[in-house]
Amino acid sequence: MAYKISQSCTGCDICRTQCPTGAIKVKDNQTWIDPNLCNNCEGYYPEPQCVIHCPISSPVPAHGKKGRYKLNERPATSPDLFADDKTNPFASSIVIWEACNLLAQGLSLPWHTDASGKFCYQRQVRQGQGQVDFWLTDRFDTDSTDTLSADKAQATLEAMDIKATCLHLIYAAHATALEKPWQEEFTVNDVQIENYLGLEKRTDLSKAAKLSLIKQLAQQPCQISIGAHWSKQGKVPEFSIPQSRLWHLQPIEHHFQEDKQGYKHLVGLTFRVRAGIWAKYFLNRQGCQNRTAFYQYGNLPQSLLSAVISNWQHHQGATRMMLWLLFKTRIGKRQRITVPTLMRVAYGEDKLLRASSQRDERKRLVRTFETDLEVLSHYGLKPVFDPVTYLPEIQPMWAKLGELPDDADAALEFWIQDGNSNRRLTDAAPRGKWNLLMKARILWFELKAEWEHALTTVEPNKVRLTKRKTKSHSFILSGADVIAARQRNKLSQRDLAQLTGKSQSWIRDIEKERFRIKLEDQRLLQEVLGLAELSSG
């Protein structure tokens, strides 16, 4: 009934110290299990200790499991997230945002050694009136805040998996369901995580591989400890948070299924997690009512989690920007963002500096950036370029082709006009494109429905702040309405774009209902197309 070490072993050497029979050995820097000594920990422990203590549960039975993975009884868990299959509230304070950046960007962030000699990432807040500090530890299931040295911390950051941001956000979502999350625990198991991340569709991964991945991702956010100092803000008094865990992970419950040969196969995991003391100051409902703390939350689109899992390997820059924009758009939709800011988020300051001085590196970075913007657009985060600073001639080709009409006759007219113009759509970018990009801005990102919903649910209700109550109108103008009215008025998409002062791609997206039309834009379309105002109430 011997076990063996799988190829996913990281060489941490934890299992060797836990083996009661001394079966685990190291030879030529390779860890292996002596089958003559391994006895499944019988007579010592009820479960194989190498599997329990391995950070990724790398040891597996020497003989593969036959039949289905089945677990008759599972511990009760917290209610599933995403009840509407779209969004779920989640804690979105600066602590959660910066921890998400830490997991996604790693060593790209400006780490330094603090006054006490600890390797630290510090974020200044409120124009330097406060700060939030982050440290790393290699302990998962204790409340210890022992901080890693610079060398070990850098090695840990290099091993960080960007997919762990998904578990961090899942924890932040579960925390909002608790009255006092800094005192109460929530419970989540591997089946729930598999569903949240869309791993149930990954037929290329075995059950053991999925459990190993989930265990690894679930532990990484719990390696972060935070401290903060916050100056008085409104009626909320000044406060300080001592160095403490971001998430407290209790000992992981491993569930085994024994086969006829006596091998115990790992078939499930259960995680019990509690938010750190930061939640008392940033996720405190009662404290928010009493003006002694904050309750800061947003809405987490489930599609973001699956997008991270799908794109992290080939489009890591786009994934980083997507995670950053989740929090940035919460501040307000119309956020003017400079291209250098987005590049720093996606690729880090060092790569940006190298591109500034090396031509080949510069060309590669621009191509990657434009591809990553296209990925964002594909997932419903369409950039709106500033026409003053982000000139059409330096915009990505995919954005220029977005102006191409769907109608065949209109498309032919488009290319004829393009051919007769001084500068054609397919012309090479002008000299000095990099310098122009360094001054360019994106006005905002057009958001898809889930992100729009997430934004509107957390923005302040301005109606309550007005002295007079105004009657609200709910306009219902569909893409089909726009198409019918445009054709009735014998207008092409380009004609309608000129009459409304919008781009042709905007008209096309409206007709295809790719995003929700704002009230003022609906009124504009109704006026131009001669439609009667559609309202209710």
VOGU-3710 file (C-alpha; in Angstrom, 3 decimals, decimal comma):
1> maykisqsct> 0,000/0,000/0,000  2,833/2,354/-0,864  2,537/5,931/-2,117  4,635/7,728/-4,717  5,595/11,366/-5,330  4,000/12,891/-8,420  5,791/15,146/-10,920  4,134/18,224/-9,423  6,378/17,990/-6,329  7,934/21,353/-5,435
11> gcdicrtqcp> 10,704/19,887/-3,277  9,628/21,659/-0,084  10,756/18,621/2,016  7,823/18,946/4,447  6,570/15,415/3,825  9,929/13,812/4,698  9,865/15,220/8,223  6,284/14,013/8,747  6,736/10,403/7,595  6,621/8,084/10,661
21> tgaikvkdnq> 8,435/5,200/8,918  11,206/7,177/7,205  10,025/5,986/3,793  10,428/9,378/2,104  13,948/9,983/0,854  15,842/12,461/-1,317  18,325/11,362/-3,980  19,880/13,636/-6,582  17,524/16,418/-5,459  14,547/14,172/-6,263
31> twidpnlcnn> 12,081/13,159/-3,548  10,851/9,559/-3,663  9,061/7,071/-1,426  10,584/3,689/-0,631  7,741/1,177/-1,252  9,357/-1,294/1,155  8,956/1,150/4,068  5,710/2,957/3,194  2,698/1,372/4,912  0,010/4,050/4,444
41> cegyypepqc> 0,853/5,296/7,981  -1,029/2,327/9,437  -0,439/1,968/13,161  0,619/5,610/13,399  -2,119/7,835/11,949  -5,565/7,254/10,442  -4,568/9,127/7,264  -1,341/9,323/5,194  0,612/12,236/6,650  2,538/13,019/3,472
51> vihcpisspv> -0,749/13,846/1,706  -2,074/15,855/4,662  0,998/18,047/5,096  2,043/18,497/1,460  1,067/22,022/0,304  -0,252/20,594/-2,960  -1,018/16,976/-1,903  1,595/15,660/-4,324  1,913/12,076/-2,936  -0,575/9,678/-4,555
61> pahgkkgryk> -1,145/5,902/-4,226  1,300/3,845/-6,278  -1,645/2,290/-8,108  -4,128/4,618/-9,761  -7,717/4,720/-8,584  -10,311/2,747/-10,499  -13,926/3,813/-10,665  -15,597/7,046/-9,610  -14,411/9,400/-6,900  -17,146/9,230/-4,315
71> lnerpatspd> -17,534/10,876/-0,937  -20,669/9,837/0,919  -20,584/12,505/3,626  -19,190/16,012/3,305  -19,075/18,632/6,055  -21,668/21,381/5,688  -20,436/24,427/3,785  -21,461/28,059/3,503  -24,196/28,779/0,903  -23,068/28,817/-2,708
81> lfaddktnpf> -22,088/32,129/-4,266  -23,560/33,573/-7,473  -27,185/32,663/-6,792  -28,180/34,460/-10,019  -25,303/32,815/-11,945  -23,892/36,289/-12,640  -22,666/38,324/-9,664  -22,167/38,216/-5,921  -21,278/40,952/-3,389  -17,647/40,954/-2,268
91> assiviweac> -15,441/43,009/0,043  -13,702/45,617/-2,119  -11,742/47,830/0,273  -8,210/49,012/-0,439  -6,921/46,041/1,589  -8,610/43,545/-0,754  -7,637/45,542/-3,863  -3,956/45,726/-3,023  -3,829/42,090/-1,906  -5,317/41,202/-5,301
101> nllaqglslp> -2,587/43,286/-6,972  0,025/41,510/-4,857  -1,175/38,061/-5,953  -1,460/39,136/-9,598  1,613/41,328/-10,029  4,056/39,859/-7,504  7,565/41,246/-7,849  6,368/43,871/-10,351  5,192/45,899/-7,343  7,673/48,190/-5,500
111> whtdasgkfc> 8,757/45,935/-2,614  11,297/47,232/-0,111  12,851/46,438/3,258  11,060/48,382/6,001  12,527/49,985/9,146  12,330/46,691/11,056  14,193/44,815/8,308  11,108/43,058/6,926  10,464/42,679/3,205  7,355/44,773/2,651
121> yqrqvrqgqg> 5,031/46,246/0,038  3,535/49,572/1,106  0,637/51,469/-0,444  0,133/55,122/0,476  -3,523/56,179/0,736  -5,389/59,482/0,947  -2,501/61,628/-0,303  -0,067/60,135/2,191  -2,331/60,533/5,210  -2,415/56,772/5,682
131> qvdfwltdrf> -0,822/53,567/4,470  -1,418/49,843/4,110  1,537/47,436/4,469  1,819/43,856/3,226  4,198/41,066/4,249  4,521/37,367/3,392  4,804/34,255/5,520  5,296/30,596/4,627  2,881/29,362/7,284  -0,652/28,584/6,135
141> dtdstdtlsa> -2,673/27,227/9,010  -1,468/29,190/12,043  -2,088/32,706/13,288  1,640/33,406/13,368  2,760/36,550/11,530  6,383/35,445/11,128  7,653/37,398/8,147  9,814/35,934/5,395  13,245/37,368/4,722  13,812/39,204/1,445
151> dkaqatleam> 15,302/36,174/-0,345  12,560/33,781/0,761  9,829/36,351/0,117  11,079/36,908/-3,439  11,122/33,155/-4,064  7,572/32,925/-2,681  6,405/35,776/-4,928  7,924/34,102/-7,977  5,981/30,944/-7,116  2,705/32,845/-6,633
161> dikatclhli> 0,021/31,758/-9,084  -2,127/34,534/-10,568  -5,080/32,125/-10,379  -4,899/32,468/-6,579  -6,538/35,889/-7,042  -9,746/33,972/-7,789  -9,656/32,286/-4,368  -8,883/35,629/-2,745  -11,973/37,139/-4,397  -14,076/34,098/-3,476
171> yaahatalek> -13,046/34,576/0,174  -13,919/38,280/-0,104  -17,364/37,320/-1,438  -18,045/34,813/1,355  -16,991/37,367/3,978  -19,817/39,737/2,981  -22,390/37,121/4,016  -21,242/37,282/7,665  -22,297/39,848/10,265  -18,865/39,929/11,919
181> pwqeeftvnd> -16,452/38,302/9,433  -13,414/38,975/11,652  -14,972/36,628/14,259  -17,000/34,178/12,161  -15,754/31,507/9,774  -17,061/30,491/6,385  -16,595/27,040/4,859  -15,976/26,173/1,237  -15,054/22,845/-0,364  -13,334/21,700/-3,529
191> vqienylgle> -16,600/21,071/-5,398  -17,758/24,655/-4,892  -14,373/26,057/-5,941  -14,319/23,794/-8,980  -17,706/25,177/-10,050  -16,755/28,815/-9,405  -13,616/28,506/-11,526  -15,140/26,364/-14,258  -12,699/23,517/-13,569  -15,468/20,928/-13,908
201> krtdlskaak> -15,144/21,478/-17,683  -11,418/20,664/-17,655  -11,490/17,055/-18,820  -7,718/17,191/-19,363  -7,145/17,312/-15,583  -7,549/14,300/-13,337  -9,374/14,588/-10,037  -6,060/14,344/-8,177  -4,605/17,165/-10,317  -7,639/19,381/-9,672
211> lslikqlaqq> -7,442/18,792/-5,921  -3,723/19,570/-5,950  -4,335/22,817/-7,848  -7,238/23,875/-5,619  -5,249/23,217/-2,447  -2,311/25,244/-3,731  -4,490/28,187/-4,813  -6,538/28,167/-1,605  -3,437/28,552/0,575  -1,620/31,351/-1,237
221> pcqisigahw> -3,917/34,268/-0,190  -3,477/33,050/3,397  0,282/33,695/3,214  -0,333/37,448/3,280  -0,316/39,546/6,444  -1,297/43,206/6,533  -1,006/46,271/8,732  -2,533/49,702/8,237  -2,768/53,230/9,550  -5,824/55,287/8,577
231> skqgkvpefs> -6,306/58,944/9,406  -9,680/60,381/10,419  -12,112/60,276/7,499  -15,463/61,974/7,938  -16,898/60,794/11,224  -14,791/57,627/11,245  -11,972/58,217/13,755  -8,303/57,492/13,124  -7,325/53,849/13,558  -4,343/51,511/13,177
241> ipqsrlwhlq> -4,284/47,804/12,371  -1,312/45,824/13,742  0,365/43,253/11,534  -2,097/40,386/11,228  -3,281/37,753/8,777  -5,316/38,761/5,745  -7,138/35,411/5,894  -6,963/32,868/8,712  -6,958/29,357/7,232  -7,889/26,637/9,704
251> piehhfqedk> -6,384/23,129/9,279  -7,569/21,740/5,945  -9,882/18,735/6,097  -8,752/16,004/3,696  -11,344/13,420/2,659  -10,204/9,968/1,556  -11,807/7,008/-0,138  -10,306/3,566/0,494  -10,220/1,054/-2,358  -10,262/-2,735/-2,190
261> qgykhlvglt> -6,462/-2,902/-1,978  -6,447/-0,651/1,085  -5,124/2,462/-0,688  -6,563/5,720/0,564  -7,226/8,116/-2,309  -7,743/11,821/-1,688  -11,228/12,640/-3,018  -12,137/15,969/-1,403  -10,996/19,050/0,528  -12,794/21,375/2,912
271> frvragiwak> -11,460/24,822/3,865  -12,562/26,874/6,859  -11,513/30,521/6,605  -11,921/33,644/8,721  -11,201/37,216/7,649  -8,450/39,099/9,469  -8,952/41,994/11,858  -8,967/44,364/8,848  -12,625/43,392/8,339  -13,529/45,063/11,648
281> yflnrqgcqn> -12,604/48,391/10,072  -13,488/47,909/6,387  -16,343/45,342/6,397  -18,325/46,236/9,485  -22,053/46,831/8,955  -22,797/47,928/12,496  -19,686/50,087/12,681  -20,648/51,771/9,407  -24,067/52,669/10,843  -22,410/54,047/13,961
291> rtafyqygnl> -19,824/55,965/11,889  -16,934/54,160/13,577  -15,890/51,953/10,627  -16,477/51,372/6,912  -18,513/48,815/5,006  -16,974/48,759/1,545  -18,225/46,237/-0,964  -18,828/45,781/-4,666  -20,246/43,102/-6,951  -18,035/40,305/-8,254
301> pqsllsavis> -18,927/39,016/-11,766  -18,551/35,255/-11,959  -17,434/35,657/-15,570  -14,278/37,375/-14,273  -13,181/34,205/-12,455  -13,564/32,046/-15,559  -11,815/34,731/-17,648  -8,794/34,655/-15,305  -8,615/30,857/-15,506  -8,884/30,971/-19,320
311> nwqhhqgatr> -6,379/33,746/-20,028  -3,698/33,711/-17,321  -1,229/31,669/-19,373  -1,357/33,362/-22,792  -2,550/36,848/-21,814  -1,230/37,521/-18,336  -1,100/41,273/-18,950  -4,785/41,324/-19,913  -5,607/39,252/-16,834  -3,798/41,685/-14,559
321> mmlwllfktr> -5,598/44,652/-16,121  -8,935/42,868/-15,811  -8,426/42,295/-12,081  -7,244/45,878/-11,547  -10,226/47,300/-13,445  -12,611/45,311/-11,243  -11,722/47,712/-8,431  -10,916/50,791/-10,516  -14,330/50,881/-12,182  -15,967/50,687/-8,765
331> igkrqritvp> -14,734/54,249/-8,103  -16,687/55,426/-11,140  -17,090/54,392/-14,751  -15,515/57,464/-16,339  -11,990/57,038/-15,082  -9,368/58,640/-17,333  -6,503/56,149/-17,337  -3,146/56,814/-18,964  -1,468/54,192/-21,114  1,682/54,114/-18,879
341> tlmrvayged> -0,530/53,353/-15,867  -2,138/50,388/-17,599  1,241/49,139/-18,820  2,664/49,276/-15,292  -0,274/47,225/-14,048  0,049/44,703/-16,861  3,834/44,344/-17,208  5,565/46,139/-14,338  7,801/49,186/-14,080  11,001/47,344/-15,041
351> kllrassqrd> 9,657/46,160/-18,382  8,321/49,651/-19,113  11,760/51,167/-18,434  13,494/48,612/-20,666  11,056/49,383/-23,468  11,845/53,098/-23,160  15,480/52,484/-24,002  15,385/49,403/-26,271  13,665/49,620/-29,643  12,961/45,894/-30,097
361> erkrlvrtfe> 11,593/45,597/-26,570  9,445/48,659/-27,245  7,913/47,165/-30,393  7,163/43,870/-28,619  5,560/45,634/-25,677  3,304/47,766/-27,910  2,148/44,676/-29,835  1,457/42,821/-26,589  -0,400/45,784/-25,116  -2,641/46,147/-28,163
371> tdlevlshyg> -3,389/42,424/-28,128  -4,227/42,566/-24,422  -6,604/45,486/-25,017  -8,334/43,363/-27,660  -8,692/40,541/-25,120  -10,291/42,977/-22,670  -12,672/44,129/-25,398  -13,561/40,510/-26,173  -14,547/39,978/-22,527  -16,739/43,068/-22,451
381> lkpvfdpvty> -14,250/45,721/-21,255  -14,052/47,848/-24,384  -11,654/50,813/-24,151  -12,887/54,227/-25,295  -9,849/56,095/-26,625  -9,370/59,798/-25,951  -9,569/61,397/-29,452  -7,231/64,203/-28,367  -4,342/62,190/-26,905  -4,986/58,681/-28,307
391> lpeiqpmwak> -5,091/59,656/-31,979  -6,676/57,263/-34,520  -3,340/56,677/-36,261  -1,819/55,147/-33,099  -4,880/53,137/-32,095  -4,761/49,329/-32,482  -5,771/47,897/-35,849  -8,595/45,880/-34,283  -10,103/49,119/-32,959  -9,866/50,779/-36,382
401> lgelpddada> -11,540/47,792/-38,039  -14,316/48,161/-35,480  -15,520/51,137/-37,528  -16,112/48,873/-40,545  -19,882/48,744/-41,281  -21,722/45,428/-41,371  -23,785/46,511/-44,384  -22,034/45,505/-47,646  -22,795/48,736/-49,522  -21,782/50,852/-46,548
411> alefwiqdgn> -18,576/48,808/-46,189  -17,729/49,393/-49,863  -18,287/53,142/-49,413  -16,134/53,020/-46,265  -13,156/51,518/-48,125  -13,574/53,908/-51,096  -13,462/56,906/-48,764  -10,537/55,359/-46,890  -8,614/54,883/-50,132  -9,191/58,501/-51,159
421> snrrltdaap> -8,111/59,945/-47,810  -4,642/61,282/-47,073  -4,073/58,611/-44,436  -5,387/55,107/-44,961  -6,575/52,698/-42,315  -3,832/50,183/-43,087  -0,966/52,691/-43,166  1,915/52,081/-40,777  1,909/53,921/-37,471  3,700/57,289/-37,475
431> rgkwnllmka> 7,246/57,700/-36,199  7,405/58,349/-32,493  4,366/56,167/-31,728  5,868/55,154/-28,377  6,224/58,771/-27,242  2,651/59,471/-28,323  1,415/56,418/-26,399  3,183/57,591/-23,254  0,950/60,689/-23,358  -2,233/58,891/-24,443
441> rilwfelkae> -5,271/58,247/-22,272  -8,265/55,936/-22,278  -11,390/57,865/-21,296  -13,197/54,857/-19,837  -14,090/51,249/-20,492  -17,517/50,350/-21,826  -18,644/47,580/-19,503  -20,783/44,563/-20,192  -24,030/44,001/-18,310  -22,614/42,212/-15,241
451> wehalttvep> -19,943/44,865/-14,733  -22,446/47,674/-15,267  -24,682/46,054/-12,647  -21,740/45,704/-10,301  -20,968/49,406/-10,705  -24,503/50,731/-10,303  -25,208/48,696/-7,182  -22,352/50,271/-5,231  -22,616/53,871/-6,419  -24,273/56,193/-3,894
461> nkvrltkrkt> -27,978/56,698/-4,284  -27,944/60,344/-5,297  -31,719/60,569/-5,210  -31,637/60,397/-1,404  -29,287/63,381/-1,284  -31,614/65,682/-3,229  -34,155/67,773/-1,409  -36,840/67,338/-4,032  -38,021/63,918/-5,102  -37,891/63,445/-8,841
471> kshsfilsga> -39,848/60,976/-10,843  -37,611/58,241/-12,303  -38,122/56,996/-15,856  -37,205/53,543/-17,032  -36,539/53,697/-20,775  -36,775/50,524/-22,778  -35,097/50,992/-26,149  -33,824/47,744/-27,647  -31,355/47,149/-30,435  -34,209/45,956/-32,639
481> dviaarqrnk> -36,000/49,283/-32,051  -32,929/51,195/-33,219  -32,498/49,024/-36,341  -36,180/49,337/-37,317  -36,213/53,117/-36,793  -32,931/53,590/-38,664  -34,139/51,575/-41,648  -37,491/53,370/-41,577  -35,625/56,679/-41,827  -33,401/55,216/-44,593
491> lsqrdlaqlt> -30,236/55,833/-42,592  -27,042/53,786/-42,624  -25,097/53,116/-39,452  -22,616/55,781/-40,536  -25,418/58,324/-41,114  -26,865/57,689/-37,678  -23,402/57,957/-36,103  -22,897/61,378/-37,690  -26,345/62,609/-36,590  -25,767/61,523/-32,979
501> gksqswirdi> -22,099/62,482/-32,763  -21,172/58,889/-31,926  -18,839/56,413/-33,593  -20,145/53,851/-36,049  -18,909/51,003/-33,862  -20,964/52,452/-30,987  -24,113/52,346/-33,156  -23,345/48,765/-34,174  -22,797/47,689/-30,549  -26,096/49,314/-29,556
511> ekerfrikle> -27,964/47,466/-32,280  -26,361/44,179/-31,218  -27,142/45,000/-27,564  -23,566/44,465/-26,465  -23,994/46,888/-23,571  -26,755/48,829/-21,841  -27,683/52,236/-23,285  -27,468/55,140/-20,868  -30,625/57,193/-20,354  -29,230/60,319/-22,000
521> dqrllqevlg> -28,130/58,291/-25,035  -31,565/56,705/-25,308  -33,148/60,152/-25,317  -30,692/61,260/-28,016  -31,526/58,269/-30,223  -35,255/58,802/-29,715  -34,913/62,416/-30,760  -32,797/61,706/-33,851  -34,887/58,728/-34,988  -38,230/60,362/-34,235
531> laelssg> -39,271/57,768/-31,673  -41,859/58,532/-29,009  -40,409/58,544/-25,493  -40,785/55,142/-23,915  -41,151/55,363/-20,217  -42,959/53,760/-17,359  -44,133/55,170/-14,064
//
